[in-house]
Amino acid sequence: MFILTQFKDVVKIPPWKFKIKLNDAISEELNRKLANKVFLNIGVCIALYDITKIEESFIFPGDGSSHTKVVFRYIVFRPFMEEILIGKIRSCNPEGVTVSLGFFEDIIIPPNKLQHPSRFDQTEQVWVWEYDTGDGEKHDLFMDIGEPLRFRIVSESFVETFPEGPKDVTDSTTKSDKSISPYVLSGAIDEPGLGLLSWWENT
């Protein structure tokens, strides 16, 4: 689920942080700059692991800050394919089930990756597994919001995002207010042992 990734960067330290030890100041700036940021085809940056190399610092004319080249390793969230994770149901809609890990919420389980057969209950706004009891009857198992579930990672999608310009308030129909997630995971619960933990507690 977590990997160590090596980065190189030039860290800018403002003058009011010169009283702090250089390593501590660099660590603060790296975490401020990178934590929770998605890097294309790399993953979600979580926290600094260590600094492996600090080169010379430079102060440029007209700029009181120091600029230091550093090589460091960062803890990155990027599950491998087929990895089994446990999260909680954040929401349900006809497009599938959204799962949260607490620190990451862009995990989608599409309808074709749910237990079969499943249906979306419009009244309750949840997905329901029509479990076959084996005697010709079906028992509805509801996927309620907040329930913990076990799922398998089947795909990932990175989207390169760009800063948006000012919105045209006179034209509200041309653009959607829905933001695009830069990193989305797709999961599956369509096999024995996967799905709500409560389903398999007594099996």
Secondary structure as GFF3:
##gff-version 3
##sequence-region A 1 203
A	DSSP	beta_strand	2	13	.	.	.	ID=ss1
A	DSSP	three_ten_helix	15	17	.	.	.	ID=ss2
A	DSSP	alpha_helix	22	34	.	.	.	ID=ss3
A	DSSP	beta_strand	38	39	.	.	.	ID=ss4
A	DSSP	beta_strand	43	58	.	.	.	ID=ss5
A	DSSP	beta_strand	66	77	.	.	.	ID=ss6
A	DSSP	beta_strand	84	93	.	.	.	ID=ss7
A	DSSP	beta_strand	96	100	.	.	.	ID=ss8
A	DSSP	beta_strand	107	109	.	.	.	ID=ss9
A	DSSP	three_ten_helix	111	113	.	.	.	ID=ss10
A	DSSP	beta_strand	118	121	.	.	.	ID=ss11
A	DSSP	beta_strand	126	132	.	.	.	ID=ss12
A	DSSP	beta_strand	138	143	.	.	.	ID=ss13
A	DSSP	beta_strand	148	158	.	.	.	ID=ss14
A	DSSP	beta_strand	183	188	.	.	.	ID=ss15
A	DSSP	beta_strand	195	196	.	.	.	ID=ss16
A	DSSP	three_ten_helix	197	200	.	.	.	ID=ss17
###
